[in-house]
Amino acid sequence: MINARNGRIAFSGAGAAFSGVNPGAVGKGGNIILIAKSLSLDSLSGLSATTSGKTEQGHQADAGNIQLNIADSLSIRGGAQIRSDTYGEGNAGSIIIQADQARIVIDEIVFFNNVPITSGISTGVSKDPILGTGTGQAGKIQISARSLTLTNSAFISSSIFGDGSEAPEAGKITINAAQSLTLDSLASIRSTVEYGGVGRSGDIEINTKNLTLTNGSQILASVFRQVGSFPGGRGTGGSIQINASDSVTLSGVSSVKYPAGVINPFTSEPFQTEGFSTGLFANTERGAIGSAGSITVNTKVFRITDGAVVNSQTLNSGNGGNITINATVLELLNGGQILTLTRNSGNAGNITINVSDQVTVSGSDSGFFSRFSRFGRDVINNEGASSGLFANTDANSTGNGGSIFLRTTNLNITSGGLVSAQSLGTGKAGDITINARQNYNANDGQILAASAQTGGGNINIAARNIFLRGNSDITTNVFSGAGNGGNVTLSANAIVALNDSDILAFARDGQGGNITLNTRAFFGQNYRPAPPGTDPATLDGNNRVDINASGRISGIITLPDVSFLQNSLTEFSQTLVDTSTLLANSCIDRTRQANGTFFITGSGGLPERPGDAPVSAFPTGEV
């Protein structure tokens, strides 16, 4: 233990404090405890507590814990790290940083022999040809601070690399940042089952006032893909919970570039650093085995912009995780997305949105297509360029799509925004359920639960009023195969559709879905029923509103009875009224018949004070 409660402790130039259990040894490693006003680690320095020991006769060969009590500031820079790892049968130690009033900064990356060394904090079940392969559990990470900032590929990590014959678990990461938590430029907080690892990734819990992620930074709990000769991870992804009392902002994609010649030592290839979306991820990737974890966000204002995402997807036989958002305001702008997705046989998870005030989905990511052409599907996880909610299945997948549940006061989908639960594979599309206590407003916005081959999902929208403008479609089509179109049910006081906005539930070779409009007032601009057998491809761009449920067997379309409006209209008289006969030439006030008083005050002419005679703009006199 080092106690410098009112002073400063600094490690630099590869200086370190180390506690370890050697290979084959039995016994617990010692703890590292530092108490200081400020602590600085720089230039490849570090704190390390490891174990390569074995368990024997009930004696656990655990690594020691690392405990820091900091009053003012903690700085970890220049490739410096705080680590606790197990390479043996014992458990890794925990890392506990108590800095309630302090500012913590983790920053800077150095390149040693063309290999990047990033600054960070980690605990893990690891694998090394000399130290051995870990089978114990990773330690937990607990950090309390006033503010915490990670930049330039800095990390906080709990991971599993070992082969895990006893199914180890990555430790939980808990961060309490009273004012703010900020990640920038590929910084990350991660709990993962890495390539070659077996086990369960730990959970991540964030408690703060304001959370901000930019420039490709990520919070992730994932099971990773194969890398080089290393197989994909096997295990279950952890869950992510974000509690931010004021705001959460996710923005942009990575523009970080490492210098030429920098390589990944595991693949001998250059590091891929550009193009990654900023976001929250709970994925299980291609070549891995296991299900993804869930993501929950609780905040007031949640803003996702410029290609950033919240993503829980499966690229294997495991199921994708669920996403739950509880907020006052949710904004998905310029390609911001919330998505669950399956690209394989696992099922996509569900998306649940509970927003008390307003949800806005608008715009698209202008750089998406150029980024996709450069980096491909392995780097670009977004579902196209549009802002939106997506619970989709990919082409060539067999899993089912997820469902979307959205509850809010006002829902606005504009400028290419999209809510989608469609299936492009052989699995069934999910359902979309929307409850807007006030209005659903769409202007060039789409809601889709369509399917390429199997049954379309159902769409249920309930709102006080529904306004569809600017080619805003609601669609549950099935484009091929014998699957049935999904049902569409709209419930509102009034439903208004303009500018080629269509409601479609057709099925190419199956039965069209049913379309029901539960409303007393429906207006569709230039609306007229399409004849049976109409090709739905001809219904777009025809400058009218179409409602179509055609198929080999047509679905049932139920529209409101508006005859009460037609029957209550009275035809205008053909005889014009001569308005001059309605005007008197004078206003006579007879002297002996005091039936009341009439004053002409002119435009806005009122008495200056109560009791004053009003001033008339016209001459008056007795008759």
N, C-alpha and C positions, 0 to 999 in steps of 0.2 A: 504493500500500500504506500502511495505517496500522498502526503497531505500538505497542500499549499493553499489553504482555504482563502487567503487574501492575496495570493500571488499568482504567477503565471508559470505554466509548465509547457515546454516546447520540445518536440522531437523533430530532427531534420537530418538530411544527409544519410538516409537509410538507418537512422537510429531507431531502436525498437525496445519494447517491453514484451517478454515472451514467457509463456507458461505452457508446458507440454508433457504428454505421456508418450514415451518412446515406443517404437514397434515391439509388440510382444510383452510389454510391461503391464503390470496389474496395479491399479490404484487410481485415485482421482487427482487430476491436475489442480494446481493452485489457482486462486482467483487473482485477477488484476484489478486493483481499486485505486482510482485517482480522484482527488478532491482538489479543486482549484477555482480561482476566480475566472481564469481563462486557460484554454488548452489549445495548442497549435500543433498539428502534424503536417509535415511538408516534405517534399523531395524524397519520395519512396520510403518514408519512415512508416512506423505502424505499431499497433498493439495486436498481439496474436495469442490465442489460447487454443491448442490443438490436442488431439489424442490419436494415437495409432495403436493403443493398447488393446488388451483382450479381457473378456470377463471370465473370471475363474473363481470357483467355489463361492459364488455369491458376491464377489467383489467386482463392482462395476468400474471400468476404466474410463470414466467420463472426463472430458475436458473441463477446465475451470471456467468460471464466469468472468466477464469484463463489466465492471461497474464504474461509471463516470458520474461525478456530482459537480456540475459546473454552474457558476453563478452568473457570469457575464457573457462569454462568447466561446464557441467551439469552431475551429477552422480545420478542415481536412482538405489538403490541396496537393497538387503535383504528384499524383499517383500514390499518395499515402492511403493506407487502409487500416480498418479495424476489423479483425476476423476471428471467428471461432469455428473450427472444422473438426469433423471426425473422419479419420482414415481407417478406423478399426471397429471393434465391437461396442465400444462405449459411445455415449451421446456427446454431441457438441455442446459447448456451454452457451449460456444466454448472454446477450449484450443488452445492458440496461443503461440508458443515458438519462439522467435526471437534470434538466436544465430549464426549469419552468419559466424563468425570467430572461433566459439567454437567447441569443441569436446564433443559429447553427448554419454554417455555410460549407457545402461539399462541392469542390470545383476543381477544374484543370485536369488535363490528360497529358501524359508524357509518352514518348515513343522510344523504346529501348530495343535496339537491333531490329528496327522496323516492326515491332510488336507494340500495340497500344497498351498502356497500363493506366487504368482509370482510377479515380479516387472514389472511395466508398466504404460501406459498412456491410459485412456479410456473415452469415452462418450457413453451414451446409454439411451434407453427407457427400464426401468427396472421394476421388479415385486418383491414385498416384502409383507409378511403377515401383517406387522405392518405399513410400510410406504405407501403401496398402490400399484396400478398398473398404470404404465405410459401410457398415450395416446397422449402425445405431441411428438415433434420431437427431435431426438438426435442432439447434437451440432456438429460442424465441428472441425477437428483437423488440424492445420497448424504448421509445424515444418521447420525451416530454420537453417542449421548448416554447418560447414565445413565438418565434418564427423559424422556419426551416426552408433553406434554398438549396436546390441541386441543379448544377449546370454542367454543360460540356461532358456528356456521357457519364456523369457521376451516378452512383447507384446505391440503393439499399436492397439487399438480396438475401433470400433464404431459399436454398436450392438443394436438389438431390442429383448427384452424378453417379453415385455408387450403384452396384448391381442389386443391392437391397434384397438379399435372400430372406430377410425377415420384415420386408415391407416397411421401410422407414418412412417418416413423415417430416417434411420441411416444417420449420417452426413458424408460428404465427408472427406477423409483423403488425405492431400497434404503434401508431404515431398520433400524438396529441400536440398540435401546434395552435396555441391559443389565438394568434392573430392571422397567420397565413402559412400556407405550404405552397411553394412555387417550384416547378420543374421546367427546365428549358434546355434546348439543344441536345436532344437524345438522352436526357437524364431519365432514370427509371427507378421505380419501386417494384420489386418482382419477387414472387414466390413460385418456383417452377420445378417440374420434373424434367431435367435436361436430357439431351440425347444420351443414350446409354444408361439412364437412370431408371430405377423402379421404386415406386412409392406414391405418396400423396403429397401434392403441393399444399403448403399451409395457407391459411386465410390471411387477408389483409384488411385492417380496420384503420380508417383515417378519420380523425376528429379535429376540426379546425373551423375558423370563421370563413376564410376565403381560400379556395383551392384553384390554382391556375396552372395549366399545362400548355406548353407551346413548342413549336419547332420539332415535332417528332418525339416528344417526351411521352412516356407511357407508365401506367400502373397496370401490372398484369399478373395473373395467376393462371399458368398454362402448363400443358403437357407438350413438349417440343418434338419437332420432326427429326428425321434422320439427318445427320451432318457428316459428310464424307463417308468413312467406313463405320461410323458409330450408328447403331440403330436408334430409332425413335424412342422416346420415353414411354414407359408403361406405368399407368397409375391414374389417379383422379385429380382433376384440377381443383384448386382451392376457390373460395368465394371472396369477393371484394365488397366491402361496405364503406360508403362515403357518407359522413355526417358533416355537412358544412352549413353553419347557421345562417350565413349570408349568401354566398354564391359559389358556383362551380363554373369555370370557363375552360373549355377545351378548344384549341385553335391551331390550324395549320398542319403542314406536313414537314418532314425533315429536309433541310437544305444543307446538312452537315456533310463535309467532304474531308476524309483523312488524306494526308500527304501521299503522293505517288510512291509506290513501293511498299506500303504498309500492308501486311498480310495477316490472315487468320491462321494461326499455327496448327489448327486442327484440319484445315482443308487446303492449306498452302495457296489459297486464293485471296484476292483483295477483299477487305471488309465491305459489305453492303451497308451503307449508312444513309443514302439519299432515298427519298420517296416514301418513307414510312409515315403513316398517319399518326398524329397525336391522338391519345385516347386511353380508354379503359378497356382491358382485354381479359377475357376468361375463355381461352380457346383450348381445343385439343386438336393437334395438327396432323397433317398427312404423314403416314408411316408410324404414328404413335398409336397407343392402345389405351383407351380410357375415356371417360366422360368429362365434359367441361363443367366448371363451377358456375355459380350465379353472380350477378352484379346488382347491388342495391345502392341507390343514390337518394339521400334525403337533404334537401336544401330549399332556399327561397327562390333564387334565380339560377336556372341552369341553361347555359348558352354553349352550343356546339357549332363551330363555324369553320369554313374554309378547308373542307376535307377531313376534319377531325371526326372520330367515331367513338361510340360505345359498342363493343363487339363481343358477343359470345357465340362462337361457331364451332362446328365439328367437321373435320376433314377425314374422319374414319368411321368405324362402326359404333363408337360411343355417341351418346346424345349430347347436343348442345345445351348450354345452360340458359336459365331464365334471366330476364332483365326487368327490374322494377324501379320506376322513377317516381318519387314523391316530392312535389315542388309547388311553388306558387305560380311561377312563370317558367315555361319551357320554350326555348328558341332553337330551331334547327335551320341554319342559314348558310347559303353559299356552299352547299355540298356537305353540311353537317349531317351525320347519320347515327341512328340507333338501329343495330341489326343483330338478329340471330339467323343462322344460316347452316344448312347442311350441304356438303359437297360429296357425301358418300352415303352409306346405308344407315347411319345414325339419324335420329330425328332432330329437327331444329327446336330450340327452346321457344318460350312464349315471351311477349313483351307486355308489361302492364304499366300504364301511365296514369298517375293520379295527380292532376294539376288543378289547383283550386281556382286560378284566375284565367290564364290564357295560354294556349299552345299555338305557336306560329311555325309553319313549315314553308320555307320560301327560298327560291334561287337554286343555283347549281355551282359546282366547282369548275371554274373555267380551265384549270390546268389538268383535269383528270385524264383526258384522253392522251395527251402527250406524255404524261407520267406513266400511264398504263403501257403505252407502246415501248417505253424505255425499260421498264422494270418488270412487267408481267404480273401474273396473278399471285405468285408467291409473296411478292412485296405489297401489292395493292389489294387490300381486302375489301375496299369499298364496293357497294352495289351500284355501280354506275356513278354518274356525275350529280344526280339530283339530290337535294336535301330530302330527308324523310325517315320513316320508320319501315323496317324491312324484316320480315320473318319468312324468308324464301328458301327454296331448294334450287340447287344449281343444276345445269344440264348434266346428264349422265348419272345423276344421283338417284338413289332408290328410297331414301328416307322421306318422311312426311315433313311438310312445312309447319312452322309454329303459328300460333294465333296472336292477335293484337287486341288488347283491351285498353280503351282510352276513355277517361272520364275527366271533363273539364267544364269551365263555364262558356268560353268562346274558343272555337277551333277555326284557324285561318290557314288555308293551304293555297299558296299563290306562286306564280312565276316558275312553274315547273316542279313544284313540290309534290311529294309522292308518299302515300301510305300503301304498303304492298305486303300481301301474304300469298304470293303466287308460287307455283311449282313449275319449274322448267324440266324436271326429271319425271320419273314414274311414280313418285309419291304424291299424296293428296295435298292440295293447297290448304292452308289454315284459314280460320275465320277472322273477321274483323268486326269488332263491336265498339261503337262510339256512342257516348252519351254526353251531349253538350247542353248544359242547363239553359244557355241563351241561344247563340247562333252558330251554325256551321256555314262559313263563308269560303267559297272556292272560286279562284280566278286563275285559270290555267293550272289547276291542281287536279291530281288523279287519286282515286282510291281503287285498288286492284286486288282481287282474290282469284285471279285467273289461273288456268292450268294448261300446260302444253299437251298433256296426254290423258290425265285422269280427272277425277271430279274437281270442279272448282269449289272454292270455299264460299261461305255465306258472308254477306255484309249486312249488318244491322246498324242503322244510324237513327238516333233519337235526339231531337233538338227542338227548341222553340220555333225556329225558322231555319230553313235550308235554302241557301242561295248558290246556284251553280252558274258561273259566268266564264267566258273566254275558253271554250272547249274543255270544260272540266267534266271528266267522265267518271262514272261508277261502274265497274266491270267485274263480272264473275264468269267470264267466258271459258270454254274448253275448246282448244284450237284443233285437236285431232283425237282419235280414239273414241271409245264408246262411253266415256265418262259423262256424267250429267253436269250441266251448268249449276253454279251455286245460286242460292236464293238471295234476293235483294229486298230488304224491308226498310222503308223510310217512314219515320213518324214525326210529324211536325204540325204546327198551326198552319203554316204556309210553305209550299215548295215552289220555288221559282227557278226555271232553267232557261238560260239564254245562250246565244252565240255558239251554237253547235255542241252544246253540252248534252251527252248521251247517257242513258242508263241501259246497260246491256247484260244479258245473262244467257247468251246463246250457247249451244253445244253443236259442234260440227256433225258428230255421228251419234250422239246420245240425246237425252231429253234436256231441253232448255230449262233453266231455272225459273222459279216463280218470282215475279216482281210485284211488290205490294206497296202502294203509296197510301199510308194512313194519314190523311189530311183533309181539311174542309176546303182548301184552296190550292189548286195546282195550276200553274201557268207554264206552258212550254212554248217557246218562241217558234212559230211556224210548225208546230207539232202536228204530225199525222201518223197513224199506225202504219208500220211497214208491212207489206204483204207477206204471208207465210213463205218461207224458203229464201227470203232476202239474204244475200251475202253480206254479213256484217261489215266486211271491208269497205263496202260502198256507202256506209252510213257516216263515215267521218269526212268532214270537209264539204258537206252538202248544204251548209247554211241553215240547218234546221235541227230541232231537238228530236232525237229518236229514242224510243223505248222498245227494246227488242228482246224476246225470249224464244227465238226460233231454234229449231233443232230437228232431228229425225222425228221427235215428238215435241211439239212446242210447249213451253211452259205457260203458266197462267199469269196474265197481267191484270192487276186490280188497280183501277184508277178511281179517284173520288168522283161522286155524283155531283156535278156542278149545275144540274138542271134548275135547282132552286134559285140560282143567280139569274139564269136565262128567263125563268118564269116571272121573276120579280121586276123585270125591266119594263118601263113604259115608253111607248113610241112617242117621239116628239111631234108636236103639231106642225103641219105644213104651213100654217098661217103665221106670218111674222107679226110681232107686236110692234105697234108704233109707239116708241118710247116717249115721244113729245106729249102724248095724251096723259102720261103718268105724272107730269110735272105741273105744279100750280104756278100761276104768274105772280101771286102775292101770298103773304101769310097774314091773315086778318085776326086781330085780337079785339073782340067787341068789348066796348067800355062797360056795359052793364052786366055782362055775363063773365064773372070771374071764375072760370073753370080751371084755371091753372096759369102757369107762367112759362113762356118759351123765350129763350135767349139765343141769339146768334153770336157766337164768340169768334168766329173765323177759325183759321188753322191754328190750333193750339192756344187760342185766346182764353186764358183763365184769369180770374181775379188775382190781384197781387196779394191781398190779405183776406182772410175770412170776413164776410160782412160787406166787402166792397161790391159795388155794382160792376158786373162784367162789362167790359168794353167791347162794343160791337163794331165790326168792320163795315156794317151796312147802316144807312139812315133809317130811323124809325119814327113813328108818329101815331097819334090816336086817330081812329076812324069813328 
